[in-house]
Amino acid sequence: MTATLTAIALDLYGLQPQEFTAARNNRVRELKPTDAPLATQVAALRKPAPAAWLVNLLARQSADELDALLRLGERMRSAQEQLDREDLRRIGGERRTLVAALTRQGAEAADGLGHPPTPNVLAEVEQTLLAGTTDAAAAAAVASGLLVKPLRAEGFGAVELAGAVAVPDPEPWHGASPRSGSPTGSTPSPVDLAEVRRRKEARLQADRLEREADTAAAENEALDRRAHRLALRRASLEAEIAEVREQLDTAQAGLRGVADDEKALAEARASARVAAEESSRRARAARASADALGHSD
């Protein structure tokens, strides 16, 4: 599949800060021989500011809570258009609660990765989250996970997004689209924090079970490899045993041949001794006869 700037940026802006520059430069070197224009675009990607990195982290690890905040922004803008002060007051309280909770989650996540944020960084994170509720373009920037610098909004004015996102025109945010079956243009339902928490817990549970399944699969593969090695070892030893048995059968056959030869040799030697003794006896008898004839002369 052909690489795109957005896909590469999503990978890079999901890394920890200390990994970004080296990973970006590696991608540039890989792309230069095959896609020089894309390599140039990747080389231009800037390392995210600490607050932007933390918001990008939230976009990946706390997507449901972030979506809830951005949907709340839709409700707030609708209430402002209708000049509904009571609704604005109520939504404003919900927004403060969600922003505080998300900022706290981001701080804990960053601290867990070895990047504890400073108070100034957390203030910029809060401002960026608030800016994401002011208009759809800012919401798309915050939800993109591709922020390069923090955002800031004054009231309900437009947020300055020039140079704030790694790639131009991030994918539109659709979190506030009407639900299936609801009337077009109806006011979105209030944010259900308990439902958000349930979805997050379910996602974490699914992630945990997937990791356990991956670990079990890896252990099973390791056992399969071990069983294969043992089977090869068994086959090798059985072949050696068969060869040794064949050599033993050959040696035993040779030993039986030697025993037969020894028996035949013993019988031949016994016959030779008997013949030698008989020949010696005859020679002595002949000598005695010859001596006796000499004396008679």
C-alpha positions as CSV (number, residue, x, y, z in Angstrom):
1,M,0.0,0.0,0.0
2,T,1.3,3.5,-0.9
3,A,2.3,5.6,2.1
4,T,0.5,8.9,2.6
5,L,1.6,11.9,4.5
6,T,-1.4,11.6,6.9
7,A,-0.6,7.9,7.6
8,I,3.0,8.6,8.3
9,A,2.1,11.6,10.4
10,L,-0.3,9.5,12.5
11,D,2.5,7.1,13.2
12,L,5.0,9.8,14.1
13,Y,2.8,11.9,16.3
14,G,1.8,8.8,18.3
15,L,5.5,8.4,19.4
16,Q,7.0,9.7,22.6
17,P,8.8,13.1,22.2
18,Q,12.3,11.6,22.4
19,E,11.5,9.2,19.5
20,F,10.0,11.7,17.1
21,T,13.0,13.2,15.4
22,A,14.9,10.0,14.7
23,A,11.8,8.2,13.5
24,R,10.9,11.1,11.1
25,N,14.5,11.2,9.7
26,N,14.4,7.4,9.2
27,R,11.2,7.7,7.2
28,V,12.7,10.5,5.1
29,R,15.7,8.3,4.2
30,E,13.4,5.4,3.4
31,L,11.2,7.6,1.1
32,K,13.8,9.5,-0.8
33,P,14.7,6.8,-3.3
34,T,11.1,6.1,-4.2
35,D,9.0,9.2,-3.4
36,A,11.1,12.3,-3.1
37,P,8.2,14.8,-2.9
38,L,6.6,12.8,0.0
39,A,10.1,12.6,1.7
40,T,10.2,16.4,1.5
41,Q,6.8,16.7,3.1
42,V,7.8,14.3,5.9
43,A,11.0,16.2,6.5
44,A,8.9,19.3,7.1
45,L,6.9,17.7,9.9
46,R,7.7,19.5,13.2
47,K,8.1,17.9,16.6
48,P,5.0,18.6,18.7
49,A,5.2,21.0,21.6
50,P,4.7,19.3,25.0
51,A,1.1,20.4,25.3
52,A,0.3,19.4,21.7
53,W,1.9,16.0,22.3
54,L,-0.2,15.5,25.5
55,V,-3.4,16.4,23.6
56,N,-2.4,13.9,20.8
57,L,-1.9,11.3,23.5
58,L,-5.5,12.0,24.8
59,A,-6.8,11.7,21.2
60,R,-5.4,8.1,21.2
61,Q,-5.9,6.9,24.7
62,S,-9.0,8.8,25.8
63,A,-10.9,9.1,22.6
64,D,-14.3,8.5,24.1
65,E,-13.9,11.2,26.7
66,L,-12.5,13.6,24.2
67,D,-15.4,12.9,21.8
68,A,-17.8,13.6,24.7
69,L,-16.1,17.0,25.2
70,L,-16.3,17.9,21.6
71,R,-20.0,16.9,21.4
72,L,-20.5,19.2,24.3
73,G,-19.0,22.0,22.3
74,E,-21.7,21.4,19.6
75,R,-24.4,21.7,22.2
76,M,-22.8,24.8,23.6
77,R,-22.6,26.5,20.2
78,S,-26.3,25.6,19.5
79,A,-27.3,27.0,22.9
80,Q,-25.4,30.2,22.1
81,E,-27.1,30.6,18.8
82,Q,-30.5,30.2,20.5
83,L,-29.4,32.6,23.3
84,D,-30.4,29.9,25.9
85,R,-28.6,31.2,29.0
86,E,-29.8,28.4,31.3
87,D,-28.5,25.7,28.8
88,L,-25.3,27.6,28.4
89,R,-24.8,27.7,32.2
90,R,-25.5,24.0,32.6
91,I,-23.3,23.0,29.6
92,G,-20.5,25.3,30.8
93,G,-20.4,23.4,34.1
94,E,-20.2,20.1,32.2
95,R,-17.5,21.4,30.0
96,R,-15.3,22.5,33.0
97,T,-15.8,19.0,34.5
98,L,-14.8,17.2,31.3
99,V,-11.8,19.5,30.6
100,A,-10.5,19.0,34.2
101,A,-11.0,15.2,34.0
102,L,-9.2,15.0,30.6
103,T,-6.4,17.2,31.7
104,R,-5.9,15.0,34.8
105,Q,-6.0,11.8,32.6
106,G,-3.4,13.3,30.3
107,A,-1.1,14.3,33.1
108,E,-1.3,10.8,34.5
109,A,-0.7,9.2,31.2
110,A,2.2,11.4,30.4
111,D,3.7,10.9,33.9
112,G,3.4,7.1,33.3
113,L,5.4,7.5,30.1
114,G,8.2,9.4,31.9
115,H,7.1,12.9,30.8
116,P,5.5,14.6,33.8
117,P,3.9,17.9,32.5
118,T,4.6,21.2,34.1
119,P,1.8,23.5,35.3
120,N,2.3,25.7,32.2
121,V,1.9,22.7,29.9
122,L,-1.3,21.6,31.7
123,A,-2.7,25.1,31.4
124,E,-2.0,25.0,27.6
125,V,-3.7,21.6,27.5
126,E,-6.8,23.0,29.1
127,Q,-6.8,25.9,26.7
128,T,-6.5,23.6,23.7
129,L,-9.3,21.4,24.9
130,L,-11.5,24.4,25.5
131,A,-10.6,25.7,22.0
132,G,-11.7,22.4,20.5
133,T,-15.3,23.2,21.7
134,T,-15.5,26.5,19.9
135,D,-16.0,25.4,16.3
136,A,-15.9,22.3,14.1
137,A,-12.5,23.0,12.6
138,A,-10.9,23.3,16.0
139,A,-12.7,20.1,17.1
140,A,-11.2,18.3,14.0
141,A,-7.7,19.6,14.9
142,V,-8.0,18.4,18.5
143,A,-9.4,15.0,17.6
144,S,-6.9,14.5,14.8
145,G,-4.0,13.5,17.1
146,L,-1.8,15.5,14.8
147,L,-1.4,18.8,16.7
148,V,2.0,20.5,16.5
149,K,1.2,23.4,18.9
150,P,-1.4,24.1,21.5
151,L,-4.6,26.0,20.6
152,R,-6.3,29.0,22.2
153,A,-9.7,30.6,21.8
154,E,-11.1,33.8,23.1
155,G,-14.8,33.4,23.9
156,F,-16.6,31.8,20.9
157,G,-14.4,33.4,18.2
158,A,-12.6,31.3,15.6
159,V,-9.5,29.5,16.6
160,E,-6.2,30.3,14.8
161,L,-5.3,26.9,13.2
162,A,-2.5,28.0,10.8
163,G,0.5,25.8,11.4
164,A,-1.3,24.0,14.3
165,V,-1.9,20.7,12.6
166,A,0.8,18.5,11.0
167,V,-1.1,17.9,7.8
168,P,-3.5,20.4,6.1
169,D,-7.2,19.8,6.3
170,P,-7.4,17.0,8.9
171,E,-10.3,14.6,8.6
172,P,-13.6,16.3,9.7
173,W,-14.8,15.5,13.2
174,H,-18.2,13.7,13.0
175,G,-18.7,13.1,16.7
176,A,-21.7,15.4,16.8
177,S,-23.5,13.9,13.8
178,P,-27.2,13.0,14.6
179,R,-27.6,9.5,15.7
180,S,-29.4,7.0,13.4
181,G,-33.1,7.5,13.6
182,S,-33.0,10.9,15.3
183,P,-34.5,13.9,13.6
184,T,-32.1,16.0,11.6
185,G,-31.0,19.1,13.5
186,S,-32.3,17.8,16.9
187,T,-30.3,18.8,20.0
188,P,-27.8,16.1,20.9
189,S,-28.5,14.2,24.0
190,P,-26.6,15.2,27.2
191,V,-23.2,13.6,27.8
192,D,-23.6,10.4,29.7
193,L,-20.4,10.3,31.8
194,A,-21.2,6.8,33.1
195,E,-21.6,5.5,29.6
196,V,-18.3,7.1,28.6
197,R,-16.6,5.4,31.5
198,R,-18.3,2.1,30.6
199,R,-17.1,2.3,27.0
200,K,-13.5,3.1,28.2
201,E,-13.6,0.2,30.7
202,A,-14.9,-2.1,28.0
203,R,-12.1,-1.0,25.6
204,L,-9.4,-1.4,28.3
205,Q,-10.8,-4.9,29.1
206,A,-10.8,-5.8,25.4
207,D,-7.2,-4.5,25.1
208,R,-6.2,-6.6,28.2
209,L,-7.8,-9.7,26.8
210,E,-6.2,-9.1,23.4
211,R,-2.8,-8.8,25.1
212,E,-3.4,-12.0,27.0
213,A,-4.5,-13.7,23.8
214,D,-1.3,-12.5,22.0
215,T,0.8,-13.7,25.0
216,A,-0.9,-17.1,25.0
217,A,-0.4,-17.4,21.2
218,A,3.2,-16.5,21.5
219,E,3.7,-19.1,24.2
220,N,1.9,-21.7,22.1
221,E,4.1,-20.9,19.1
222,A,7.2,-21.2,21.3
223,L,6.0,-24.6,22.6
224,D,5.3,-25.7,19.0
225,R,8.8,-24.7,18.0
226,R,10.2,-26.6,20.9
227,A,8.1,-29.7,20.0
228,H,9.4,-29.4,16.4
229,R,13.0,-29.3,17.6
230,L,12.5,-32.3,19.9
231,A,10.9,-34.2,17.0
232,L,13.9,-33.5,14.9
233,R,16.2,-34.6,17.7
234,R,14.2,-37.8,18.2
235,A,14.4,-38.6,14.4
236,S,18.1,-37.9,14.4
237,L,18.7,-40.2,17.4
238,E,16.5,-42.9,16.0
239,A,18.5,-42.8,12.8
240,E,21.8,-43.1,14.8
241,I,20.3,-46.0,16.8
242,A,19.3,-47.8,13.5
243,E,22.8,-47.2,12.1
244,V,24.4,-48.5,15.3
245,R,22.1,-51.6,15.3
246,E,23.1,-52.3,11.7
247,Q,26.8,-52.0,12.6
248,L,26.1,-54.3,15.6
249,D,24.4,-56.9,13.4
250,T,27.3,-56.8,11.0
251,A,29.8,-57.1,13.8
252,Q,27.9,-60.0,15.3
253,A,27.8,-61.8,11.9
254,G,31.6,-61.3,11.6
255,L,32.1,-62.6,15.1
256,R,30.1,-65.7,14.2
257,G,32.3,-66.2,11.1
258,V,35.4,-65.9,13.3
259,A,34.0,-68.5,15.7
260,D,33.3,-70.8,12.8
261,D,36.9,-70.2,11.4
262,E,38.4,-70.9,14.9
263,K,36.4,-74.2,15.2
264,A,37.6,-75.3,11.8
265,L,41.1,-74.3,12.5
266,A,41.1,-76.2,15.8
267,E,39.9,-79.3,14.0
268,A,42.6,-78.9,11.4
269,R,45.3,-78.5,14.0
270,A,44.1,-81.6,15.8
271,S,44.2,-83.6,12.6
272,A,47.7,-82.2,11.8
273,R,49.0,-83.2,15.2
274,V,47.7,-86.7,14.8
275,A,49.2,-86.9,11.4
276,A,52.5,-85.5,12.6
277,E,52.6,-87.9,15.5
278,E,51.9,-90.8,13.1
279,S,54.6,-89.7,10.7
280,S,57.0,-89.4,13.6
281,R,56.2,-92.8,14.9
282,R,56.7,-94.3,11.4
283,A,60.0,-92.5,11.0
284,R,61.3,-93.8,14.3
285,A,60.2,-97.3,13.3
286,A,61.9,-97.1,10.0
287,R,65.1,-95.8,11.6
288,A,65.0,-98.6,14.1
289,S,64.7,-101.2,11.3
290,A,67.6,-99.6,9.4
291,D,69.8,-99.7,12.4
292,A,69.0,-103.3,13.0
293,L,70.0,-104.3,9.5
294,G,73.3,-102.5,9.9
295,H,74.2,-104.5,12.9
296,S,73.5,-107.8,11.2
297,D,76.1,-107.0,8.5
